[in-house]
Amino acid sequence: MKKIIGALLIFCSCSRSPATDTSEQAAREIRDADIAMSNLAAKEGFFKALLAYAEDSMIIPREGKLPLMTKAEATTSWADKPVIKEISWKPIKVKASKNGEMGYSFGFSTYQGKDTTTYTNYCTIWHKQEDGSWKFVFDGGNNTPKPDY
């Protein structure tokens, strides 16, 4: 009996306890980061907002061009671009991994140009940083008809 109890104690001490599911909290944090990035874009400009929330190694696809692969490359590429503040977006779906380290946001954006309004959808993949903040590792989207939301 002592051997069985001893073996059971050893087995139980070696077994891993299930990981805590932090996906709901992480999804709320991602939603908050996505909305904060949109608010920063309206205040200081689209490209500045993207750079503020981009991880150093990230991917942004571009129509007819190779994707931007680093924050430094994006900074150089956008240096001469005009400041765009007439853009806003809103996440409509946000999910995070069970361990709360990665997640994505999906939503719609609106850009109000001088003569036209452009609608897009987007998907952003987020990575939690060591300091608890969220930075994106992928951000892409494409034009759509006006969404019904």
C-alpha positions as CSV (number, residue, x, y, z in Angstrom):
1,M,0.0,0.0,0.0
2,K,2.9,2.4,0.9
3,K,4.4,1.7,-2.5
4,I,1.1,2.5,-4.3
5,I,0.7,5.7,-2.4
6,G,4.3,6.7,-3.0
7,A,4.0,6.0,-6.7
8,L,0.7,8.0,-6.8
9,L,2.3,10.9,-5.1
10,I,5.2,10.9,-7.5
11,F,2.9,10.6,-10.5
12,C,0.7,13.4,-9.3
13,S,3.6,15.7,-8.7
14,C,5.0,15.1,-12.2
15,S,1.7,15.6,-14.0
16,R,1.1,19.1,-15.4
17,S,-1.9,21.1,-14.3
18,P,-4.0,22.4,-17.1
19,A,-3.0,25.8,-18.4
20,T,-5.2,28.7,-17.4
21,D,-7.5,29.8,-20.2
22,T,-6.8,33.5,-20.6
23,S,-8.3,33.9,-24.0
24,E,-11.3,36.0,-23.0
25,Q,-9.1,38.6,-21.2
26,A,-6.6,38.6,-24.0
27,A,-9.4,39.1,-26.6
28,R,-10.6,42.2,-24.6
29,E,-7.1,43.5,-24.5
30,I,-6.7,43.0,-28.3
31,R,-10.0,44.8,-28.9
32,D,-8.8,47.7,-26.8
33,A,-5.5,47.8,-28.6
34,D,-7.2,47.8,-32.0
35,I,-9.6,50.6,-31.0
36,A,-6.7,52.6,-29.5
37,M,-4.8,52.2,-32.8
38,S,-7.8,53.5,-34.7
39,N,-8.2,56.5,-32.3
40,L,-4.5,57.3,-32.7
41,A,-4.9,57.1,-36.5
42,A,-7.7,59.7,-36.4
43,K,-5.6,61.9,-34.1
44,E,-2.0,61.6,-35.5
45,G,-2.3,59.8,-38.8
46,F,-2.7,56.3,-40.2
47,F,0.9,55.5,-40.8
48,K,2.0,56.8,-37.4
49,A,-0.6,54.7,-35.7
50,L,0.5,51.5,-37.6
51,L,4.2,52.2,-36.6
52,A,3.2,52.7,-33.0
53,Y,1.5,49.3,-32.8
54,A,3.7,47.3,-35.1
55,E,6.2,44.7,-33.8
56,D,9.7,45.2,-35.2
57,S,9.3,42.1,-37.4
58,M,5.8,42.3,-39.0
59,I,4.1,41.8,-42.3
60,I,1.9,44.2,-44.2
61,P,0.9,43.0,-47.7
62,R,0.7,45.6,-50.5
63,E,-1.3,45.6,-53.7
64,G,1.1,44.9,-56.7
65,K,4.2,45.1,-54.5
66,L,6.2,42.9,-52.2
67,P,5.0,43.1,-48.6
68,L,6.6,45.2,-45.9
69,M,8.4,42.8,-43.6
70,T,9.9,45.0,-40.9
71,K,9.0,48.2,-39.0
72,A,12.1,49.8,-40.3
73,E,11.1,49.0,-43.9
74,A,7.6,50.5,-43.3
75,T,9.1,53.6,-41.8
76,T,11.2,54.2,-44.9
77,S,8.3,53.3,-47.3
78,W,5.9,55.7,-45.6
79,A,8.3,58.6,-45.0
80,D,7.0,60.7,-47.9
81,K,3.3,59.7,-47.6
82,P,0.7,62.3,-46.6
83,V,-0.8,62.2,-43.2
84,I,-4.1,60.4,-43.4
85,K,-6.5,61.1,-40.5
86,E,-9.8,60.5,-42.2
87,I,-9.8,56.8,-41.4
88,S,-11.4,54.8,-38.7
89,W,-12.0,51.1,-38.1
90,K,-13.9,48.9,-35.7
91,P,-13.2,45.3,-34.8
92,I,-16.3,43.1,-35.1
93,K,-14.6,39.8,-34.2
94,V,-11.7,39.2,-31.9
95,K,-10.3,35.9,-30.8
96,A,-7.2,34.9,-28.7
97,S,-5.2,31.8,-28.1
98,K,-6.0,29.9,-24.9
99,N,-2.6,31.0,-23.3
100,G,-3.3,34.6,-24.2
101,E,-0.2,35.2,-26.2
102,M,-1.6,35.6,-29.7
103,G,-4.9,36.6,-31.3
104,Y,-6.5,38.4,-34.1
105,S,-9.0,41.1,-34.8
106,F,-11.3,41.4,-37.8
107,G,-13.4,44.3,-38.7
108,F,-14.3,47.1,-41.2
109,S,-12.7,50.4,-41.8
110,T,-13.9,53.6,-43.5
111,Y,-11.7,56.1,-45.3
112,Q,-13.3,59.4,-46.2
113,G,-11.5,60.9,-49.2
114,K,-12.2,64.3,-50.8
115,D,-14.7,62.9,-53.3
116,T,-15.4,59.3,-52.2
117,T,-15.7,57.0,-49.3
118,T,-13.7,53.8,-49.3
119,Y,-14.7,50.8,-47.3
120,T,-12.4,47.9,-46.4
121,N,-12.3,44.9,-44.2
122,Y,-9.1,44.0,-42.3
123,C,-7.5,41.3,-40.3
124,T,-4.8,42.0,-37.8
125,I,-2.8,39.3,-36.0
126,W,-1.6,40.4,-32.5
127,H,1.3,39.3,-30.3
128,K,1.4,40.0,-26.6
129,Q,4.7,41.7,-25.6
130,E,6.7,41.0,-22.4
131,D,5.4,44.3,-20.9
132,G,1.8,43.2,-21.4
133,S,1.1,45.5,-24.4
134,W,-0.1,44.2,-27.8
135,K,1.7,44.7,-31.1
136,F,0.7,43.4,-34.4
137,V,2.7,41.0,-36.5
138,F,0.4,41.0,-39.5
139,D,-2.1,43.6,-40.8
140,G,-3.9,43.3,-44.1
141,G,-7.2,44.1,-45.7
142,N,-9.0,44.8,-49.0
143,N,-11.7,47.0,-50.4
144,T,-15.3,46.0,-49.9
145,P,-18.8,47.3,-50.5
146,K,-20.3,49.4,-47.7
147,P,-20.8,46.9,-44.8
148,D,-24.1,46.4,-43.1
149,Y,-23.2,46.8,-39.4
